[in-house]
Amino acid sequence: MDDADRLTPERSPNESVRMLSLFRQNRPLVLLMLPLLLALLWPGASPVEAPLTHGPPGMPAHQAFRLLLASANWTLPVLACMLVAGLAVQLNFTVNSSGLFEERNHVPALLLPLLLALYPQGLVPDPALSGMPFILWALRRLWSSVGQQRILSPLADAGLLIGLAACFHLPYAFMVVVIWSTLAITRPLQWREYLVPLLGLVVILFLLWGLMHLFFPGVWDPLGSVRPAQRPAGPQSPVPHWLRGVVLWALAGILLVSAAISFAAGYARGIMREKNIRASFLAFAFTCALLAAFAWLVEDRVPPVLVAVPLAVLLAWPLSRARRVAWAEAAALALLALGVWGRWG
């Protein structure tokens, strides 16, 4: 029996014919289903242009990306689906390669688009969604250095990547706290290790400031990047039926309790390196919650990706290890049905 088989959860003979069960297995080809899933979940009756005109303008990198999204009728759905699918694959690779799970699986890649689709316009790129790939890349560099002796290079890379993410969404600069929390958990205090990622972040933002003042004077407005534009008159997203909200909150309560129990049990069983990485993930999830609360106060809207990425990992714990596969399958299908309901209902 090879390593891939040992890392694959046990499954029943009929498990392979079900949606969730395909992603519970360690078979990367199942990720090819993501474009079909996103085509099903892409907004139907809702006005997809709303986040591009009503939401916060974002930092200069997102403003340039937004111009590309609006350049033609086909660019928004194609580029948005490519971004979400790529982010799902990247999240899946990051958590599996770091040892965050006990067995390799692809459930986070399935859950991320489903969770984004639950939020109005959640699949349409906003500044937070556009910058999240760099945050996940920074997490991968950070988690790969856990247990190593020389980590200044990975820390510098992580700081630079967080700086690139802040070029899309300025509040991502606060993600440097995740690096500091991980260092506090895993290593004795060395001031250079705390300073290096901060310097990487500052260097990227300073270079962006210089480029903007050199080529686009008068455009640099970091604080204005998080303030939503004045909402013009026009079509708004339809109000979902009250029954959908009841079902969604009931399902969310059950899944969150199951996720907390499963994650706590997995944390207790892990070796020291696995515990350190899982503690670092909790710091990342808590930081996402703080940024979501900040966005709610400033923009009166929570960027969906700040909720979907941590939840996709947490909910993958009970869904990937459930012994009663039918119950886990029903939960995944319920999330899919709620997403389709919100998009096309």
N, C-alpha and C positions, 0 to 999 in steps of 0.2 A: 504493500500500500504506500503510495507516494505522499508527499507533504500536502499537495492540493486536496487529496481525498481526506486526509486527516483533519484538514481545516474546514471541510464542508459539513454542515449540520446533517444529522440523520434525518431521513425523509421516508415517507411511506411510498408504496409502489404507485399510488394514484396522485402523488403530490405534484408531479411535473406538468400536469394538465391545468394547473391553476395559476392565476396571475402572480400572486405574491410568492408562491412556491418557486416559480422560475427565478425570482430575484433572491430568494433565500439560498440558492445553490451558488457555488463558486464557479460560474460559467460566464465569462465576460461577454460572450456573444449576445446575452440577453439585453445588454445595453443598447443594441440596435433597435429595440422597441421604443426607445425614448422619443424619436421624431414622430412616430405614429401617435404616441400618447399626447404629445404637445399639440399635434394637429387637432386632436379631439378636444383638448382643453382650451384652445385659443379662443379669445372672446368672440361671442356670437353677436347678440343684440347690443352689448355694451359699447359705448363710443371709445375705441382704443386710443384716440388722439388725446383724450383728457389728460393723462399724466405728462404728455409732452408739452402741454400748454398751461396747465393749472398747477403743476407741482413745482417744487423749488428748482431754480435753474441749474444748481450744481456748480462744481468747480470747472475751470476751463476745459479739462479733458472730457468731462461729460457733455459740456456744451458743444464741443466738436463732434462727439459721437451722436448727439441728438440731431445735429444737422444732417449727418449721414442717415439716420433713421427716417428723417422726413424728406429725403431727396427724391424718393419715388414711391409709388403705391405699394410695391412689393417689398421694399427694403425693411419696413417695420416688422411684418410678421416673420420674414425669413431670418433677419438678424436677431430678432428677439428670441425665436425658437433655438437658433444656434447658440446664443448666449446661455440660455437656461439649460439646454442639453449639455453644453460643455461644462457649465458649473456643476451640474449633477454628477457627471463623470469625474470631475476634479475632486469634488467632495468625497465621492465613493473611494477614489484612489488614495486620498489623503488619510482617511480614517482607517482603511485597511492596511496601508503600508506602515502606519505608525503603531499598530497593535492596540488600537482603541477597543476593538471588539475581540471576543474570545475566538470566534470563527469568522473566516472571510465570508462576506456576503455582499449583495448589491442592493439591499433594501433601502439604504439612504438615497441612492440614485432614483429609485421609484418614488419615495416619499417627498423629495424636494419639489418636483413640479406639482404634485398633488396638493401640497400645503400652500404653495404659491397661488394655485388656482382658487383656493378657498377665499382669498382676499380680493376685493374689487380691483381690477387692473393689476393683479399681482404678477402677471407674466410680462407686462410691458416694462421695459428698462427704465428705472429711475436712477439717480446718482448712486444710491446705496447698492443696487443690483449691479450696476456697471463696475463698481470698484471691488466687489466681493471676490472675484478671482484672485486679485493680488493679496487679499487677506488670507485666503486659503493657502496660497503659495507660501506666504510668510509663516503660517502655522506649520506647514510641512517642513520648512527649513528649521523651525524652532524645535519641533518634536523629534526630528532626526538627530539633533545634537544632544538630546537627553542621555546622560550616561557617559558622554565623551569628556575627555580632559581639555582639549583645545576647542573652544566654542566661539571665539571672537569672530571668526569668519561667518558662521551661520547667523550669529546675532546681528552682524552688520548687514547681511543679506536681508534678514527679516525686517530690520529698520528701514532699509531702502524700499522694500516692497510695501510696507505700510505707508511710506511716503508717497509711492505711486498710487495707492488706493486713496489717499487723501487728496490727490489731484482730481479725483472724481467726486468724492464725498468728504468734505473737510472733517466732520466728526470722527472719521476713521483714524485720525491722528491719535485719538485716545486709546487705540488698540495697543499702543506701546505698553500700556499697563499690563496686558496679558503676558508680555515678555518678562516684565519685572516680577509678576506673580510667579511665573514658572521658575525664574531664577531663585526667588525666595524659597520655593518648595524644594528645589533639587540641588542647590549648591550653597556653599558658605559665601558670606558676603565678600564681594570684590567689586569695588566701585567702578572699575573699568568696564566690567560686563554690563553694568546698568547704563553707563554713559554711551557705549558704542551704538546700540540701536537708536537712541535718541539723536545722536549725531547723524546717523543715516537718514532719519526722518527729516531733520532740519535741512540737510543738504539738498534733498529732493525738493522740498517746498521753496528753498531759497533759489534754486535753479529755475523753478517754475515762475517765481516772482520776477526774476531777472528777464526771462524770455518774454513774459507778458508786458513788462515795462519797455522792453526794447522794440518789440514788433507790434504790440497792441496797447499803446499807452492809454490810460484812463479806463481800461476794462477791468483791472484787478479789483475785486470786491469779495474777499473771503467771507465776511459776515453776511453779505447779501446772498451768498450761494445757498444758504440754508433757509432763507425766507421764501415762502411760496409766493408766486406771482398772484396778482389780483385775479380772482376767478371771474372770467367773462361770462356773459349770458350765452347759453347754448345747451345742447343735450347733455344730460347727466346720466350717470349709471342708474339703471332701474333699481328700486328698492326691493331686496329679496323678500320672499314670503316668510312670515313669522315662524312657520313650521320648520323651515330650513335652519333657522337660528337655534331653535330648541334641540333639534337632532344634532346639530354641530356641537353645541356646548355639552350635551350629554355624552356624546362620543369622546369629546376632548377630555372630559373629566375622567372617564374610564381609562383612556389611553395614558393620561399623565400619571395616574396612580400606578398603573402597571409599569410604566417606564421608570418611575422612582424606585419601585421595589426591585425591578430587574437590574437597574444600574447599580444600586447599592449592593446587591448580592454579587454582581460581577466585580465591583471594586474590592470587596472583601476577599474574593478568591484570587485576585491578581498578584503577580510578583511586584517588587518594588518599582521597577521601571514602568510597568503598566499602570500602577497606582499613580505615579507621578504624571504620566501623560493624561490620565483621566481627570486628575485634579486640575491640570492645565486646561483641559477642555471645559471644566466647570467654570474656571476663571473667564474663559472666552464667552461662555453662555451668559454669565453674569454681566460681562461688559456689553454684550449685545442688548441685554435687558436695559442697562443704563442708557445706552444710545437710543433705544426705542422710546424710553420715557422722555428723554430730551427732545426727540423729534415730535412726540405728542404735545409737549409744552410749546414748542416753537412753531411747528407746522400744522398742528392739529391733525396729524396723520402719521401712523407708524409705517416705516418702510417694511414691506412684507418680508424681504429677505433676512432682516434682522431677527425675525421670529422663525422663519421657515428653516434656516440652516441649522441652528441648535436643536430645534424640534425634530428635524429629519434624523439626526444622530440619536437623540434620546429615544424616540419612538421605535427606532430600528432595534433597540435592545429587546423589548418584549415580543415584537413581531417576528424577529429572526430566530428566536429561541422558544417560541410557544410550542408546547407539546400538543395542545389541541389546535391543529393546523386550521381546522374549519373556522374557529373563532377568529384567528388572526386574518384568515382570508376574508371573512365577512367585514372586519374592520377596514381592511384595505379597499375592498369594493365599496364600502360606505363612503370613504373619503373620495373615491373616484366619482361616485354618484353625486355627492354634494358639490364637487367641483364642476361637473357637467351641468348640474342644476343651476348653479350660480352663473355659468357662462351662457347657457342656452334657454334657461327657464323663463 
